[in-house]
Amino acid sequence: MIIEPRNGDAEDDASSTKKHSLIAIAGSLLGEISLPKLALAWVLGALLPSLLLGAAPLVVTAWFASVSGRVVALAGIGSLVLLALVGIVGWYGFRPLFRIAEKSFWSLNALVVQPGYAVCREGLQHLAESFSSVGADPDKRARLRAGSAIGAGLLGCAVAGAVFALVWPATRWSGGFADFIDPLRLVVPALANAVALMSVYLAVASLLWGMADGLMDQPRDLGGFDTAAASARRWRVAHLSDVHVVGERYGFRIESGRAGPRGNERFLQVLDRLAEIHESEPLDLLLITGDMTDAGRSAEWGEFLDAMERHPALAGRCLILPGNHDVNIVDRANPARLELPGSPGKHLRQMRTLSAMAALQGERVQVFDQRRTRLAGSLSAALEPHREKIAAFADAGGLRRAVGLEAVWADAFPMVLPPAEPDGLGVILLNSNAEAHFSFTNALGLVAEEDMQATIAAARAFPQARWILALHHHPIEYPKPAKAFSERIGTALINGSRLLRLLRPVAARMVAMHGHRHIDWIGRCGALKIVSAPSPVMEATNAEPTCFYIHTLAAAPEGIALLEPQRILIAPAPPAITA
């Protein structure tokens, strides 16, 4: 054959970060992207929230001016009753306005402020580490990271102050009735108000974040594994991540292209090997920390579930959580793929993921109540009232059928596998995926504040238990130089340092396990041990071996011990077919 289709071709490498630099892929976006669609997405994602946030003080002051004018004009009991009614109506009208402004504020925070600070922090840290040798003293590296975090806070504050000074002349903080006769008069001051508010917030937040990140425990290589008494309770956990199951027998994965194994044979080899190990040395858990699929398609989930059904003993011990490839938009051939905020496509990928999670672990894991303060029953029970709606949406799609499903998805996290005994091992499963509607930025990570608080609540509810905190994104960048600055951007949690600070009181009895980076690293940040899983299907060609780890956790007087793991090699596939 002139072209052997089972070996793939150049199209399989279109979005591969192993074959092309991010700059090259970004350049290809210009020829693929839909500019009208991008403009509409920008309006919905940034411009509209800015207008709503900036207009809120104008609307509030206009209402207060109207009420105060009536106070002067009105007299008598009847008039005062009328005024009270106007005040009540205004108050109940103010509450939804406040919620709109609050939602817009946090939307802009997640879109601009936190990523902006993270880019500044990681840029300074990357620059600082480029001047230190590979074998530099760990204490020196820690000081560099701390200093660059504080520097990022100061720089962010200075930039935000400069932006505030530029937009201040265009701001207006009081409105009147005339503004509602001609709403276009509100556009410029509303936008200026939004920029001013976010600038003040960024200036203060950057200083606080920079100082907090600089003074917190810095990440370090683990240095050595723990030991445990022969009588100590042990748990064997097989940790997989980023298996990127494809829906075609000879398909290649988006990021690796032809630089990674073809099809799903390598993943099937991993499961077969795990089944052999489990027969001789039983596993307690099989944990897959995200990116079960390559693009969140139904065919890929079908292949994944078929593979798990071949090994019922493993499936009964398996816990999965969403990765960015499972829920955020990605496209094998078009890195410029964009969908609008609110698109049914995102909800469909979320519901596919939730359905697979319910099938594998729905009866074993529990979810929180609406207030995120206590566990309130199994995942399956929580989804039962929504089964028909989810099925109807999956069958026919549409914006109308998608209404409410966003809350179903958000309320499912964090999921908790409670410890079997008060001092046993529990697992907390987080969704660490930021809202992303653009294929090129799909990898951003963010843990919701309420999910962080629920994590602490779960740990405190079982004060003697040991915990695995499972998430897809790494909470902090590793303490070693990156090959390129692009490796440090769009990968770690944007608010990972916040999560680490919150975990400090329970860190001694917790191990964090994640994926996303496709490489193995074991380290710590203070008392919290952090374990990164390599991808058994992404970082090698068909002719090269890959690996995964089986970790042994043990009960220790001071919390949880991480023993030396077992490294399992997966042999290379037979030679590729040649033309």
N, C-alpha and C positions, 0 to 999 in steps of 0.2 A: 504493500500500500504506500502511496505517496505520503499520506497523512494518516497516522495511526490514532483514531479518535480516543482510544482508551488511555493514551498518554497525555491527552490534553493539548492545548495550544496557547497562543499568546493571549486570547481572551480570558483564559483562566487566571491570568496574572494581572488583570486590569486594576484591581484594588489591592494587590499584594504589597504589604509593607516590607516583605522579604526581597522583593524584586525591584521595587521602586522607592525612592525617597518620598517623604511626605510632601516636599516641595513639588516633585514631579506629579504626584497624584493631585495636589491642589491645582496645579496648572491645567490638568485635564478637566477639572470641574468647569472651567470657563466655556468649554465646548459642549458641555452636557446640561448645565443648569438652566432651569426655566426662570428667567429674570422676573416675569410677572408673578409667578408663584412665590419666589423668594421675597419679592416686595410685599405681597399679601401676608406672608408668614411674619415678616418683620413688623408690619402694622399690628397684627394680632398679638404677637409675642412681646413687643417692646413699646410701640407707639401708643396703643390703646391703654395698656396699664399706666404708662406715664401720664396720659391725659386724665385718667380717672384719679390717679393719686394727686396730681397737681391741682385738679379742679375741686377736690374735696374741701380745702379751706375756704375757697371762694363761695361754694354752696352753703357751707355752715355759717359763715359770716353774713351772707345775704339773708339767711333765715333768721338769725339772731337780730339783725337790723330791723327786719319786718316785725318781729315780735316786740322788740323794745319800742318801736314806733307806736304800736297799738297800746302798749302800757301807758304811754303819755296821753294818747287820744281818748282812751276808754275810761269810763267811771261807772260806779254802781255795781250791785251784786251780779246782775245779769251779764254785764259786760265782762266782769271778772271770770264768771263761769265760762263764757265764750272764749276768753283768753286762755283759761286752763285747758279747754278742749283743743285749742290751736297748739298749745304747748305739748299736749299728749300726742297729738297727731305728728307734730314735728319730731318728738322724741322717738316714736316708733319708726318714723321715716329716716331718722338719723342712724339707727342701728344697722339697717342694710347698707347705708352709705359707708358707715364705718367698716363693715365687713368687706365691701368692695375695695376701699382704700387699703385695708390691711392685706388683702389677697394680692393686690397690685404691688404693694411694697415688697412682699416676700417673693413675688415673681421676679421683680427687677433685682432683688438681692441675689437670687439664685442664678439669674442670667448674666449679671454684670459685676456686682460688688464682690461676692466671694470668689468667683473665677479670676477677677482682676487681681485681688490680693494674692491668690494662689500662684498665678503666673509670675507676679513680682517676687514672691518668696522663693519659688523654685528657680527662677532665673538667677537671683543673687546666690543661692546655694550652689547652683551648677557652676557659676563663675568662680565662687570661692573654692570649690572642690577641684576645679581644673588647675589650680595652682598648687595643689597638694599631691604628693606622690601616692601611688596605689597602696604602698605599705605604711602609710602615715599612721602615727599613734592614734588609737581610737579616741582618746581624750581630746586630742587636737581637732579631730574631725567633729566631735561633738561641740566643741567651742565654736568652730566655723559655722556649723548649722545654727547654733543658738544666736550667734552674732548676725548672721544673714537674715534670720527671722525678725530680729529687732530692727535691722536696717530696712527690711521690707515694710514693716509697720510705719517707720518714719517717712519712707519714700511715699507710701500710699497716702499718708496724712498730708504730705506736702502737695502732691498732685491733686488730691481732693480739694484742698484749700485754694489752689490756683483756679480750679474749675468753678468753685463757688464764687470767687471774686469776679470771674468773667460773666457769670449768668445773673448775679445779684441785681444789676440795674434793670433787667427785664422781668423780674419777679413782681408779683402783686398778691397780697395776702388777704384782701378784703374784697367782697363782691357786692353787687346790688341787683335790683330787679331788672335793670337795663341789660345786664349780662345775659339774662335768659330770653330777652327779646331778640338779641343778636348773639347767638352762641359762639359764632366765629371769633368774637372778641376774646373768648376764653382760651383759645388755642395756644397763642404765644405765651401768655402768663402761666397757663397750666403746665406747659412743657418746661418753662423756666423754673417754676416751683418744684416740679418733680426732680429736675437735675439738682437744684439747690438742696432739697431734702436728702437725696441720695448721696450728695457730696458731703454734707455734714455727717451723715451716718457713716460713710466710708472713712472720713477723717478720724472720727472717734473709734470706730470699730477696728481700723487698721492699727491704731496705737495699742488698743486692748489685745487684739489678736497677736500682734507682733511681740508684745511683752509676754503674753501667756505662752506662745510657742517657743520663745527664747528661754523662758525660765523652767519649762517642763522638762521631764526626762527625755533625752534624745535617743533615737534608735541606735542599737549596736548589734553586731554579730553576737550570736548566743555564747560562743566561747567554749562551752562544754555542756554535755547533757547531764540530766539528773540521774541519781540512783535511788532505788527504793528497796525496802526490806522485802525478803522473800514472801512474807505473809501479807504484804500490802495488796489492797484491791487494785486490779489492773483492768484496763479496757483497751482493746485492739481496734484501731480505727483506720480503715483504708481511705485515703484522701485522694480523690480524683478532681480534676477541674479542666474546663475548656476542651471537652472532647469534640465539640463542633460537628455533631453528626450531620451529614448531608443526605439529601433525598435521592441521590442518583448513585448507582453502583460504581461508576467511574468518575464521580464528581470530585472537584478540588475545592478546598476551603478558601473563603474570601481573602483572609489576611496572608496565608502562606502560599496560595497558588500552587504551582508545581514544585515549590520548595518544601512542601509537606507531603505526607502520605496521601495516596489516592483512596477515595471511598471510605467505607467504614470498617474495613478488615482489621485495622489496628485496634480500634475500640473493641471489636468482638474478641480479639486476642487478649486484651486486658481483662475482659469479663471472664473468659475461659480460665485464664491464669488465676484470677481471684477465686473462682469456684474451686479450683484445685487446692489452693491454700486454705480456703475455708473448711474443706473436708478434713484436713489434717490438723489445722490450728484455727479454730473457729474465730470469726470476726464478730465484734459487737456492733460495729456500724460501718456502712459504706457511705461516705459523705462526698457529694459532688457539688462543688461550690461555683455553679453557674456555667453558662455557655454550653448547655447540653446540646443545643442546635447551632447551626451556622447562620441561619437567617430567620429563625422563628417560624418557618413554614410548617404547614400541617403534615406534609410528607416527611419532613425531618423528625417531627415528634413521633410520627408513626414508626419510623425506623428505630428511634431511641427506645420506645416502649416495647417494640418487638424484641429488641436485643435484651432488655431487662426481663421479659417474660421467659426467655430461655433459661434463666437462672432464678427460680422462685425464692431460693434461700437468700440470695443477695438482694433481690427486690424487697423482701420483707425487712431488711435491715438498712435500706437505702433512704437517704434524705437528700433532697435537691433544693436549690434556691435559684432565683433568676439571675442571669447574667445579661450584659448589655446586648449580646447577639440574640438573646431569646425575646427581648421585649422592645428594644429600640430599633429604629429602621436601619437596615443595612441592605446593600444590593451587590451581588457578585460582579456585575458588569458595569454598574453605574455608581461611582462614589459620590455623585452629585444628587442622588435621590433625595427628595424632599417631600414631606407631607405636612399638611397644615395642622396647627394646634387644634385639638378636638377631632382629628380625623378618626373614623372608625377603625382604620388599620391598626393603630396603636392599641386600642381596646381589644381588638381581635387577638393580637399577639399576647396581650396580658391574659386573656381568658384561656387561650391555648395552654399557656404556662401554668395557670392556676388549676386547670383541669388535669394536667399531668401530675402536678403536685398532689392533688386530691386523690388521684388514682394510686399513687405510690405510698403516700404517708398520711392521707386524710383522716384516718381513724386514730393515728398515733400522736399527731401533733395537735397542740391547742393554740387558740388565738385569744386575743385580749378583748375585754369589753370596750364599749365606746369611749370610756374615759381613760383607757390605757393604764388602769391601775391594778387589775387582777385578771387572771385567766378565766375564760368564760365558755369553755367547751371546745370540742374538736373542730378541726377545719371542715370536715364533712358536714357536721351539724350546722356550722355557720353558713355554708354554701347552699344547704338544702332549700331555703326559701327562694333562692335565686336561680335554681337549676333550669326551670322552664324559660326564664328570660335569657339566660346565657345561651341556652340551646337555640332559641329563636333568633338571637342576634348572630350566632355563628352560622346559622342556616341562611339568613337573608341579609345580614348587615344593616347599614343605615344608621343615620345620626339619631333618629327617634328611639330605636331599640338600644342604642348605646348609653342613653341617659341613665345615670345611677350606677353604671358598671365601674366608673372610676372610684367610687366610694367602696364598692365591693373589693376591688383590688387593694386599695389603701388599708382597709380594715383587716385584711388577712395577715398583715405584718405588724410586728415580728411574730413568727411562729415559734412555739416552744415545745420541745420534747422534754417533759418533766423527768427528773431523776426517779428511778425505780424505788430507791430508798432515800431517806432524808439526807444521807451523806454520800449519795451516788453521783452519777455523771448525767448532767442534762445538756441539751443543745438548744441554742437560740439562733434562729435563722432570720437574717436581716435581708431586706431589699435595699441594695446600695446603688441603684441605678437612678441617675438624674433624668429628668424629663428632657428628651432630645428628639428633635424632629428632622434632623439633617444627618445623612449617612456619614458625612465626614467628621461629625462631632458626636457620634453615638456612644463613645466610650466614657463620657463624663460620669463621675461617681458622687453621690450625695446621700446621706442618711438623714431622714426627716427628724426634727428635734423631738417630736412626740414618740418616735420609734426608739430614740436613744433613752428617753425617760422610761419607756416600757421595759427596755433591756435591764436597766438598773432595778426596776420594780420586780422583774422576774428573779434576778439574782438575790435580792433581799427577801423574797418570799420563801426561798429555800436557803437559809443562811449557812447550812453545813454542806451544801452540795458543791461539787466541782462542775465547771461549765466549759463547753466549747462554744465560742462565739463565731458563727459561720457567716461569711459575707463574700461577695464576689470581688470587690475592689480592695486593694491593700490600703490600710488606714494611713500609712506614712511611707514616704520614699525610703528606699534602702540606703544604708550609710556607706555607699561606695559610688565612685564616679560613674555617671552614665556615659554611654558612647556618644550620644547626641542629646541636645536639649529637648528634642521632640519626644524622647522617651520619658521625660519628666512632666509633660503637659498632657492633660486629658486622660490620665491613667489612674493616679491615686485619688482617694476621696478628697473633694474640695474642703470638706469640714472634718477631715480625719483627726486633726489635732484636738478638736473639740470632743470628739468621741473618746479619744484616749484620755483626756483629762477627766471626763465623767466616769470612766471605768476605773480610775485609780483606786477607789476604796475597795473594789472587788477583784482587782487585777491578780492578786496572789492565787486565787482559786479559779483562774480562767486562762484558756489558751485560745487565741484568735487564729482561725484558719481561713485562707482566702485563695483566690486564683488570679485570673485576669492578666498577669504579667507573663504567664507561660513558663516561668523559670522557678527553680527551687532555691529558696532562701529561708533560713531559720534564724531568728534573732529575737530581740526583746526591746521593749520600750518601758523602762522602769521594771516593775514586777510582771508586766504582761508579756508572755511569750507569743511570738507571731510566726506562723508557719505558712509559707507560700508553696502552692502545689505546681509542679511542672505540668505542661500539657503533654500527654502521651501521643498526640497526633499532630502537633503543630510545628515543632522546631527541628524536624529532621525529614529528609527525603525518604522514599520507600526503601532505599538501600541502607539506611542508617537505623540503629536501635534507638528506642526511647525508653522512658522509665516512669515509675510512680513510686509512692512511698506508703508503707503501712506504719502508722505511729502507735506507740504504746504509751498510754497515759496511766498514771498510778496515783493513788491517794497518798498524800504526804501530810505530816502534822501541820505544816505551814500553808497547805493548800493543795496544789496539783503539781505533780512531777511529770516532766516530759523526758522519757527515756530515749535512748538512741534508736532511730527508726530503721526499718528494714527496707532497703532499696531493691525494687523489683525491675529487672530489665525486660523489655519486650523486643524480641529478635526482629531483625529487618525482614521485610517481605521478599518474595522471590524477585529476581531481576525483572525490571520493567520490560514490557513488550517493545521490540524494535521494529522499525518499518522494514 
